[in-house]
Amino acid sequence: MSKALTFMVPTVPSRGSPRSTFWIAFVLIAMLATLWSLASPIFSVPDENAHAAKAIAQVRGDLTGHAVAGVKHSVVNLPADYSYSQRIVCYLSHTEVTADCGFELGDKGGNAWFNTWVSAYNPIYYYLVGWPSLLLDGSAGIYAMRIVSGLLCSVFVAWAFQTAMSVRRSRWMPFGLAFLAAPMVVYLFGSVNPNGIEVAAAGALWISLLRLLQHFDGRDAGVVSCLPRRYLWLIVTVASIVLATARATGPLWLVVVVGLCFAAAGWRSVKTLFTAGSSYVGLVLVAAGGLFSILWTLGGGSLSGQAEAADAPQVGASFVQGFAYVIRMTPDYFQQAIGYFSWLDTPISVSAYWPFVASLVILVALAFAGLDRRSVVTMGVVTGAALLVPALVQGYSAHQTGIIWQGRYGLFLYVGVTLVAAWLLSGRSGLRLAFLSTRLTWIGLTLMACYGLAAFFLVLRRYVVGTDESVSTMWENPAWEPPLGAMTLVALYGLVSIVFMLWSGRLALRSARDEDEAEASAEVSPVPAADSIRA
């Protein structure tokens, strides 16, 4: 009898298979990331020259570089086809200068070495993205490495979509997930920089761990995933290991994300997870990945040494001074995370990114204003962590490193705020706001699509003609052209953004319809609670 009753629990959504959700999300995010890969001049992404040089050298056997007298950082050797000159990035800090610098990667006159400040970073990411440099030379190799990085990031975002939409009660999730396709996020996806895969892995971990914990709780059939528990554990494990090994701070970020997910889900599900024998394979693998990252960081010397006063502000400052400095700078960091591209020298004007801010305010304000007390406390904890964790970390290290924080470093926390907000609104405590979900999701998605296209166009304009020239010069007399051409890339980005908006909106619409139908059916013929079924 109990087995028969188990099949009465409507846990499998009827709005499409999880497999199709995964692949559609993967293709759309991969396309957005690839378009950014092509639109960004070589090494225009922050620290990309250092990360690419490490990847190129590492896949050729030079794991951590070597010291050279009189050179500040470790030196890695580069093949002749990747010889480097600073002339490649002649436009940095000069927004009126286009990306037509007259020197390409691999041209004669470049150096066959690069003093990279990331030479001792964890090698996993660099093996994953560096191999195309063995097949292609010069700029083509960098573009290929970028595209591979974007594809890897797209897998994690697709996992986030798949797990988020694998339950019946998920009407707000497409709104929260859309922030994983924000311009700055996909811009980093399409670059040779572990910051991108850090954000992608964190996004997958946030939502897959929350779904796994709900699976262990089991009290509400509407939020029990139709995906097997073993598959959820696979996603949690891989995302955790990648997050922990992406950068030196990865193990700390893993602890922060997992701790916040535990706080959001509650003690019952956390206790059940740790007492289930099936959990220990995943827990051991995650612990091993985190331990490897810590040991590599301690043994490889990738922790920053003592900085000089000229390297960064607040070098030698106390904890309180560093903490206070970062708190004061938090609004600036938030703006950087939204719209400061290149090496922080290509900001999008505030008037251009108000649609993004408006969509963020809609989602977060609803979560704070319309949910029950426990959910509001959860939102407060997650939002507080997004504001305080950077200040605490930098306060601790300010005496040694100074303040080196940038807005993009906090993206893994900022997307967590939006994902948790959507997760809470989609739960039982958000039922009284359910009637708003479809309309506000469409509004939010539209605003974000508009900002995404505007940001792509404005950043591309800065490189094609510079900020002093009129917009029409982009198609009348461009000084620099990316692969496929600037206006072709703009048109494609607009098209993909529209498709992503329509697909995400349809996900929200179908989820709301399925949930309403299930609630109506439950009123007519109530389904036994999961606990009573198992009893």
N, C-alpha and C positions, 0 to 999 in steps of 0.2 A: 504493500500500500504506500509506504513512504517513497519508494522509487517512482511510483506512478504520480504521486503528488509533486515530486521534484520537477517533472517536466511541465507542470502548470505554472512554474515561476517564469514570467516573461522577461528573461534576462537578455535574449538575443534581439538586437535592434532589427527592424525590418527596412531600414532606409538605405541599404546597400552593404555589400560585404566589406569587412575590415581590409581585405586584400586590395580592393579597388580604391579605398580611401588612402591606403599607403602609397600606391603607385601614382595616383593623381597628385597627391601632395608632393611626392618626390619629384615628379616631372616639372611641376610648376615652380617649386623652390629652386631646383637645379637650373631652370631657364633664367630665373631672375638673377641668381648668383653668376651664371655664365655671362649674362649681359653686362653685369658690373665688372667681371673679369676682363672683358674686351674693352669696355669704356675707360678703364683706369689706365693711364700711362704706366709703363714699367717702373716699379719701385715708388709709385706715388702714394701707396698705402703705407701707413706708419710702420717703420722698422722692417719693411718688406725686404730691403736689400740685405739686411743682416740675416733674416730668416732664410731667404732664398740661397744665400751664399753657404750657410750651414747645411741646408738640404743637398745642394749640389756637391759639396765636398763630402758629406757623410755617406751618400750612396756610392761614392768612389773610395771609401775606406778611411777617410779622415774624420774620425768620430768627434773629437773635441778640439782640434787645432793644436797650435803650438805657440809658445811665447817667442817674441822677437824683441831684442833690446831696443828700447826707445819707442815701442809701440804700446799703446795703452791696453788694448784688448788682445785676446788670442787671435792668431792669424790662421786662416784656412787657405789652402791652395785651390786655385780655380783653373779649369781647362782653358786653353787659348780661346775657344769659342764663347767663353763666358767672361772674358777679361773685362774688368770693371773700371769705370772712371766716374768721379763725382759729377762730371759734365752731363751725365745721363739725366740727372735731376736738377737741371739748371733753373727750373721754374719754382723750386721750393721757396716759400716765404715771399714770392713775388707774383702776386695774383694777376698782374697785368702781363706776365710773360707766359707764352703758350708752351705746350709740351714739345714743340719742334726745336730740340736742343742741338741738332746736328751731330749727335754722337749716339751710336747704338751699342747695346751690350755685345761684346765680342769684337768691336772695331779695333784696328791697330792703334796703339798708343795707350791702351788700358792696362791696368795692373793684373797680373796673374795671381793675385792674392787679395784677400779682404780681411780686415781686422774686425771681426764680428763680436759684438757684446753678448751674443746668445750661444756661443760655441759650446758651452757646458750644459745647455738645456737638455731635458729628457729627450732621447732620440726617437721615440715612437712616432710622433707626428711627422718628423722629417723623413723617415723611411717611407711613410705612407704617401707623401706628396712629392718626394724628390726623384723617384724613378723615371718620370718623363724626361728629365734632363739627360738621361743616358741615351735617349732615342732622338731628341731634337736639340738644336743648338740655339744659342742667343735668345732673342725675344720670344721666338716660338716656343722654346722650352719653358720660359716663365709663364706664358699664357697657358700652356698645357698643365703646368703645376697648379696654377690657380684654378683651372677647371676641375682638376682632380680633387682639390681641396673643397671646392663647392659641392661636388658630388657626394663626398663623405659627409659634409654637413647636412646635405639634403636628406640623407638616410635617417639621421637623428630627428630632424623636423618631421619627416614622414612618420616615424615611430610615434612622435608626440601626437600627431593628428589621429593616427590609428588607435592609440590607447585612449585618447580623450573621447573619441566618438564611439567607443566600443560598449557604452552603456546606454540604457534608454534615456536616462535623465541627463542630457548634455546640451540643452538648448543654448546656453551662453558660451559654450566652449569655442566655437569658431571665432567669436569676438576676441577672446583672450589669446587664442592661437595666432591670430593675424599679426600680433606684435612680433612673432618670430619671422615675419616677412617684412619688417620695418626696413627702411632704406639703409640705415647704419648697420643693421644686422646682416642683411644679404650682401652688403658691400664688403664686410669682413669675411663672409663665407667665400666670396670670390677673390680671395687674396692668399698669398703665401704668408700666413700669420696664424699661429695657434690660438689667437684670441677668438677667431671665428668658430673653430671646432669646440672651444671651451663653452661658448654660448649655446651652440647647437646641442652638445651633450647635456648641458645643464637643463635646457628646455625639455629634452626627452626624459631626463631623470625626474624633474619636478612632477610631471603629470603621470608618468608610468609608475613611480613609487606611490603616489597618492591612489592610483587605481589598484595597485597591488595590496595596499593596506585596506582599502575598501573590500577587496576580495576576501581578505582574512577576517574582516569584521562580519560581513554577510548578513547583517540585520535588515538592510534595505535592498530588496531585489532590484530596485530601479537604478542602483549604482554599482551593481556587481557586473564586472566586465564579462562579455561573451568570449573574450580571449582566454586561452588556457593559462592557468597560474604559472606553469613552467615557461611559457612564452613571455609573460610579464617579467618573470625573474631574469630571463635572458636580456631583455631590454634594460632593466635596472642594472644588471651586472656590467654589461658593455658600456653603458652611458657613465656609470660610476668610475670605471677604470680609465676611460678616455678623459673624463673631467679631472681625475686625480693626476694624470700624467701629462696633461696639456701644458702646464706651466709649473714653476716651482711652488706657487701658492695653491696648486690643485688639491692636495690633500685637505687643506684648510677649507677650501670652497666646498669640497665634498661633505665635510662634517657639517658645515653651515646649512647646505641644502637639505641633507638628510634630517638634521635636527629640526628644521622648520617644517618639513613634511610630517615628521612624527608628532610635532606639536599640533599641526592642523588636523591630523587624522584622529588623535586621541589615544589614550593608554590601552584601551581594549584591543584594538587592532595591532598595536605595536607589540603587546604582550603575546598575542596569538602568533604573530610572525616569528618571534624569537623562540617560541616553544614548539613550533612545528619542525619536525625532523627534516622535511623537504627544503627548509630554508638554508640549511647550513652549507650546502654546496655554493650557493650564491654569496653568502656572507663570507666564506673563506676566500673565494676568488676576489671579491671586492677588497677585503683586507690585504690580500697579497698584492693587488695592484697599487693600493695606497702605500704599503710598506716599500715596494719597489721604488715608487716615486720619491719617498722620503730618503731612502738610502742613496738613490742616485743624486739627489740634490745635495745631501751632506757630503757624499764622497766625491762628487764631480765639481764642487765649488761653484755651482750656479747661484748660490745665495750672494747677494751683492756685497762687495767689499766696502770699506770706508770711503765714502764720497768726499770730494773736495767742495769747498764753499761755492765754487763757480758751477758745479754740476747741477745743483737743484736748490730750490728755496728751503729754508729751515734745516739745513744740515747742522747737526749738533744740538737741535732743539730738544727740550724735554717732552715727555709723553703728553702733558697737558697742553703745551704749546702746539705740538703737532696735531693733536686731536682737535683743538679749537680752530686751527688753520683750515683743516679739511671740512669741518662743519660750516665755516664761513664760505668756503668755496663750493659747497654742495650744489647751489643753484647753477653755478658755472659748469660743474661736472655733468649735471643733468642736461644742460644745453649741448655740451659736447657729445653726449650719448645720442642725442636726437639728430644733430645736424652740423657737426664740425668734422669735415672730411679732410682727406690728405693728412699731412703732418700738422694738424690743427690750424692750417693756414687757409682753409677753404670753408668758412662758416656759411651756412644757409641763414638768411635773414629771419628774424623772429616772425615777421609778418607772413613768411612763407610756410613756417611749420606750425602755425596755430591749428590747422586741421588735425594734425597728429596729437597735439596737446588736448584739443577738444575731445577727441575720441578716447584718449586715456582718462580724462577727467570723468567722462560719462560712465565708464566701466568701474573705476575705482570709487567714485562718489556713490554709485548705487550699492556697491558692496559695503561701504561704511554706513550708509543711511537706511538701507532697506532690509537688513538681515537681523537675526536674533543676536543676543548678547555674546554668546560664545563665538559666533562667526565674526562679529565685529572685533572682538579681542584677537582672534586669529589674524585678521587683516592688519590690526595694529602691530602685532608682533612681526609679521613678515615685512610690512612697510618700514617699521622701525629698524629692522635688520638691514634693509636696503640703504638706509640713511646712516646707520651707526657703524656697520662692519668696516667700511672703508676708513672711517675716522679712527676706529680702534686699531686697525692694522697699521695705518700710517703713523698714528701716535706712538705705537710700539717701536717702529723702525726709523722714526724721523732722525734720531741722533746719529744713525749710521748712513742712511740713504738720502736724507732730506725728503721732501714731498715729491714723489714721482707719480702719484696717482693721476689717471686720466679717466674721463667719463666712460670710455669704452670698456674699461676694466670692470665696471659695475653692471654691465648689461646682463650678466647671468643672474643678478639679483633683481634688476628691473623687470625682466621678462617673467621672473618668478612672481612678482606682485600681480601682474596681469593674469597669469595662469591661475593663481590661487583665487583671485577675485572671481574669475569666470567659473572655477570649480565650486566655490561656495554658493554663487548665485544659481548654479545649476542643481544644487542639492535641495533637500527638503525645506531648509530654512528660506530658500529663495522662491518658494511657490507663489507667494503673494505678489511677486514682481514678474511672474511668468508672462503675463499678458503684454509686457513691454519688450520681451526678448527679441522677437523677430524684427520689429520696427527699429529698435535702437541698434541691433546688430547690423542691419543694412546701412543705417546712417554712419556708424563707426567704420564699417568696411569701405564705404564710399569716401569718407574723409581721408582715411589712410591711403587709399589708392591715389587720390589726388595729390597728397603730399609726396608719395613715393615717386610719381612721375615728375613732379616739380623738382624734387631733389636730384633725380637722375639728370634731368635737363640742365639744371643750373651748374651742377658739378662738371658735366661734360662741356658746357659752354666755357667754363673757366680754363679748361685745357685746350680747347679748340681755337678760341680767339682771344682769351684773356678777359678780365672783367672790365676793361676800359672800352672795349668795342661794343657796338650795338648787337642785339640778338640776331638780327637778320644777316650779319656777317657770317654766322655759322654755316648757312647754306649758300651764301653768295661768294664768299672768299675765305674759306677756312684755312688757317695757318697750319693746323695739325689735324690729321684724320686717324681715328682708331680703325682697327679691322672692321670691315663691312661698311664703314662710314658712319658719321655721327648721327645724322637724321634717320638712317635706317635703324640704328640701335634705339633711338628714342621711340620710333614707331613700334618696334618690337616690344620694348619695355611697357609702353602703354597698353598694347594688346594683351600681353601676359598678365599685367596687373588687373585688367578688366576681367579676364577669364578667372583669375584667382579670386577676385571679389565675388563674381557670380557663383562660382562653385562653393565658396565658403558660405555665402548667403543661403544657397540651396541646402547646404548641410544643416544650418541653423533652422531653416524652415521645416525640413523633414523631421528633425529631432523634436521640434516643438509639436508638430502634428502627431508624431508617434506617441509622445508623452501624454498629450491631451486625450488621444484615443485610449491609451492604457488606463489613465485615471478614470475616464468615463466607464470603461469596462469594469474597473475595480469597484465602482460605486454600485453597479448592477449585480455583480458577482464577485465579491471580495476574494482575493488570492491569499491563502494562508501565509503568514510571515515565514521568513526563511528559518528562523530558530524553531518554530513550531513544526515545520516540515521535517527538519532533521531529527526532532524529537520523536 
